[in-house]
Amino acid sequence: MKYYFIFFFFIIFNCFGQQVSEINKILRIPNALEFEKEIRIYKDYSTSETIKILRMYDEGKNNWIVQIFWYSKSFNSVTKIDQIQFPKENLGKLIAKDANLIWLNLLLTNIEFLPSMESIEYKLNTPYIDLEKGEQIIARRKTSIIDGNGYQVYIRNGKIKNNFSFDNAESYLKYFPKVDELVSYNELLSIFKKEFNL
């Protein structure tokens, strides 16, 4: 079962990684992060034919832009695009958001250094003592959550660049609340949900 899960995980994220390049081509954005401060997060819904992409970057001089794309896996096309620019002051009932503060909160999650979930797979199990052929051994009970959302994240902060993938972080955190990487994945998702409804 353990090897089946690892195999399944690699297949999903290898396909997702290839798909990211194809999506970027259709969106007409480069694969490489071109701005000094830029993040992209690709959210693949397992229950639908849609991938949601959020791109946040600073054009320079604290001029932040957020683009949100909806991509159809069935038709290999973009179905919707939203763009958010951050006003420097309140506009009527619209309260100005501090994009730089959002960026700093993202950095607080250790996003520049987070590994892909496959690197922490060894932490996502419960060890116990078992009896095998009359001898006591350490066995591990693996928790696998197959259905859910997958994420591919790319970040650049000056010279620091990182990319990683994870899936079902909220569900895994219920089973493994002490795994730092799961805590960070969930903090990251919390910021995106709060600020951009991703």
Disulfide bonds with the S-S distance in Angstrom:
none
